[in-house]
């Protein structure tokens, strides 16, 4: 029986609304672990990151709810020493998109600058902090990783060359060295061809974390998402893409973000997501 690890990050600090923090509990109660084990995977569950019972929520520029996102990232870092290794795949259940800042710092601690992020996302989360507007950290994760800033430590030796973005629908300003593959390019040139190209361009010595924002999937296919996309991938396309990426032996973890249980009154969306994950991992 193959082994994998599981960890939860019940975080909502990066968004305007609460709800994403319910995801780890929701998916466990919906039978995620049992379904994975039923299909030949032995799951070691680390439980959830412990987050302080009270963290600020506000809508004051430049970063919504600050310093709450930083508090959670520091807790991720301090509680994740045993998460990453070369033998077992780690499945991380978010939480909003901003968890990527904390998880990449944890990956960096384990492998230093020999790391890579594959962000599968309908948006490019690279918005900059600005005093004249209030933005959530969920839309700023790549900016925190790439730019020197006064809010959180950047990673020494980490640059746009350490990031690939796949499936995006909306352009955004970002480091020119970041490799980008839009949803339209995936469909025009062929999903397998683009994924193999993307993987080939990543240096062989890198350890890779996959960040999956579920808004990359269309609303018609999966609507229980914090900010669902009117257009996007089908679940079939998402499964094919993830199977090809996770077949790469350099992958050490995948994080699932932006599931929104409050839009799933009958539990059907959690079941659909679990079925998708089981299908990907058993392959």
C-alpha positions in Angstrom: 0.0 0.0 0.0 1.4 3.4 -1.0 1.7 6.1 1.7 0.8 9.7 1.7 0.6 12.4 4.4 -2.3 14.8 5.1 -2.3 18.1 6.8 -5.0 20.8 7.2 -4.6 24.6 7.3 -8.0 26.0 8.4 -7.3 29.6 7.3 -9.6 32.4 6.2 -7.3 35.4 6.9 -6.5 36.0 3.2 -10.1 36.6 2.2 -12.9 39.0 2.9 -15.4 36.3 4.1 -15.0 33.4 6.5 -15.7 29.9 5.2 -12.6 28.5 3.7 -11.3 27.5 7.2 -14.0 24.9 7.3 -12.5 22.8 4.4 -10.2 20.4 6.3 -12.9 19.4 8.7 -15.5 19.2 6.0 -13.5 16.9 3.7 -12.4 14.7 6.6 -16.0 14.3 7.7 -17.1 13.6 4.2 -14.9 10.6 4.1 -11.7 11.8 2.3 -9.3 9.6 4.3 -11.5 6.5 4.1 -11.9 6.9 0.3 -8.2 7.3 -0.2 -7.4 4.2 1.9 -10.2 2.2 0.2 -8.3 2.8 -3.1 -4.9 1.6 -1.9 -3.3 4.6 -0.1 -2.2 4.5 3.5 -2.8 8.0 4.9 -0.9 9.5 7.8 -3.0 12.4 9.1 -1.0 15.2 10.8 -4.2 16.9 11.8 -4.7 20.7 11.4 -2.3 23.6 12.1 -3.3 25.1 15.4 -4.3 28.7 14.8 -4.8 31.3 17.7 -8.4 31.5 18.7 -8.6 35.2 18.0 -6.8 36.9 15.1 -7.8 40.3 13.7 -10.3 40.8 10.9 -10.7 44.2 9.3 -10.9 45.9 5.9 -8.1 48.5 6.4 -5.4 49.2 3.7 -3.0 48.0 2.6 -3.7 44.3 3.5 -7.0 43.0 4.7 -6.9 41.4 8.2 -3.2 42.1 8.7 -1.3 40.8 10.6 -3.6 37.7 10.7 -2.1 36.2 7.5 1.4 36.5 8.9 0.4 35.0 12.2 -0.9 31.9 10.3 2.2 31.7 8.1 4.4 31.7 11.2 2.2 28.9 12.7 2.5 26.9 9.5 6.3 27.3 9.5 6.7 26.3 13.2 4.3 23.3 13.0 5.4 21.8 9.7 8.9 20.5 10.4 8.0 16.9 9.5 5.8 17.6 6.5 8.0 17.4 3.5 10.3 14.5 2.4 11.2 12.6 -0.8 9.4 9.4 0.0 5.8 10.4 0.6 3.4 12.9 -1.1 1.9 15.5 1.2 -1.7 16.6 0.6 -2.5 19.9 2.3 -6.1 21.0 2.7 -6.5 24.8 2.8 -7.7 27.3 3.6 -7.5 30.3 1.3 -4.9 30.8 -1.3 -2.5 32.8 0.9 -1.4 29.5 2.6 1.1 29.3 -0.2 3.3 31.9 1.5 3.6 29.7 4.6 3.9 26.4 2.9 6.7 27.6 0.5 8.7 28.9 3.5 8.3 25.4 5.0 9.5 23.8 1.8 12.4 26.3 1.6 13.5 25.2 5.1 13.7 21.6 3.9 15.3 22.1 0.5 16.7 25.7 0.5 16.5 27.4 -3.0 16.2 24.1 -4.8 12.4 24.4 -4.8 9.7 25.1 -7.3 6.0 26.2 -7.1 3.5 25.1 -9.8 0.4 27.3 -9.3 -2.7 26.0 -11.0 -5.0 29.0 -10.7 -7.5 31.1 -12.7 -5.7 34.2 -11.5 -2.2 35.3 -11.0 -2.0 36.2 -7.3 0.7 38.9 -7.5 -1.1 42.1 -6.4 1.2 44.5 -4.5 0.4 46.1 -1.2 -0.7 49.7 -1.7 -1.8 52.3 0.9 -4.7 53.5 -1.3 -6.5 50.2 -1.5 -7.3 47.2 0.7 -6.5 43.8 -0.7 -6.7 40.3 0.7 -3.4 38.3 1.1 -5.1 35.5 -1.0 -4.5 37.6 -4.1 -0.9 38.6 -3.0 0.8 35.3 -2.3 3.3 35.4 -5.2 4.1 39.0 -4.4 5.1 38.0 -0.9 7.3 35.3 -2.2 9.0 37.3 -4.9 9.3 40.9 -3.8 11.3 42.4 -0.9 8.6 43.9 1.4 8.2 45.1 4.9 5.4 42.6 5.8 7.0 39.2 5.5 10.5 37.8 4.8 11.2 36.9 1.2 13.2 33.8 0.3 16.9 34.3 -0.4 17.7 32.9 -3.9 14.0 32.5 -4.8 12.9 34.3 -8.0 10.5 34.1 -10.8 12.5 31.2 -12.2 11.1 29.1 -9.2 7.5 29.5 -10.3 5.3 28.2 -13.0 1.6 29.3 -13.4 -0.8 27.0 -15.2 -4.4 27.6 -16.3 -4.7 31.3 -15.7 -7.4 33.3 -17.4 -6.5 36.9 -16.4 -3.1 38.6 -16.9 -1.4 40.3 -14.0 2.0 42.0 -13.6 4.6 39.6 -12.3 8.3 38.8 -12.5 9.2 38.3 -16.1 11.1 35.0 -15.3 7.9 33.3 -14.1 6.8 30.7 -16.7 3.1 31.1 -17.6 0.7 28.9 -19.5 -2.9 30.2 -19.9 -6.0 28.1 -20.1 -6.5 29.1 -23.7 -2.9 27.9 -24.5 -3.6 24.6 -22.8 -6.6 24.0 -25.0 -5.1 25.3 -28.2 -1.7 23.4 -28.0 -2.8 20.4 -26.1 -2.9 19.9 -22.3 -0.3 17.0 -22.3 2.1 18.9 -24.6 2.1 22.0 -22.4 2.4 20.2 -19.1 5.4 18.2 -20.4 6.9 21.4 -21.6 6.3 23.1 -18.3 7.9 20.2 -16.3 10.9 19.9 -18.7 11.7 23.6 -18.1 12.0 23.1 -14.3 15.6 22.2 -13.3 16.1 18.5 -12.4 17.2 19.2 -8.8 14.1 21.1 -7.8 11.5 19.8 -5.3 8.0 20.9 -6.4 4.9 21.9 -4.5 1.7 22.1 -6.5 -0.8 24.8 -5.5 -4.3 24.2 -6.7 -6.8 27.0 -6.5 -10.2 25.4 -7.2 -11.3 28.5 -9.1 -9.4 27.1 -12.0 -12.4 24.8 -12.5 -15.6 26.2 -14.0 -18.5 27.1 -11.8 -20.7 24.7 -13.7 -18.5 21.8 -12.7 -17.7 22.9 -9.1 -19.5 25.8 -7.6 -18.5 25.5 -3.9 -15.5 27.7 -4.4 -14.8 31.0 -2.7 -14.6 32.9 -6.0 -15.9 30.5 -8.7 -15.0 31.1 -12.3 -17.8 31.4 -14.9 -15.5 29.7 -17.4 -12.7 27.3 -16.5 -11.4 23.8 -16.8 -13.7 20.8 -16.6 -13.1 18.3 -13.8 -12.0 15.9 -16.5 -9.3 18.4 -17.7 -8.2 19.1 -14.1 -7.8 15.4 -13.4 -5.8 14.8 -16.5 -3.6 17.8 -15.8 -3.0 16.8 -12.2 -2.3 13.2 -13.0 0.5 14.2 -15.5 2.0 16.7 -13.0 1.9 14.3 -10.0 3.6 11.6 -12.0 6.8 13.7 -11.8 9.0 12.2 -9.1 10.1 15.7 -8.0 6.6 16.5 -6.6 6.6 16.4 -2.8 3.3 18.0 -2.1 0.0 19.4 -3.3 -2.2 22.0 -1.6 -5.9 22.4 -2.3 -7.3 25.9 -1.7 -10.4 28.0 -1.9 -13.1 25.3 -1.4 -16.1 27.0 0.2 -18.3 24.6 2.2 -20.9 27.3 2.8 -21.9 26.9 -0.8 -22.3 23.1 -0.3 -25.5 22.7 1.6 -26.1 19.1 0.6 -22.5 17.8 0.7 -22.5 17.0 -3.1 -19.6 19.4 -3.8 -17.4 17.9 -1.1 -18.1 14.4 -2.6 -17.3 15.6 -6.1 -14.0 17.0 -4.9 -13.1 13.9 -2.9 -13.9 11.7 -6.0 -11.6 13.9 -8.1 -8.8 13.6 -5.6 -9.2 9.9 -5.2 -9.1 9.5 -9.0 -5.9 11.5 -9.2 -4.0 9.9 -6.4 -4.9 6.3 -7.2 -3.6 6.8 -10.7 
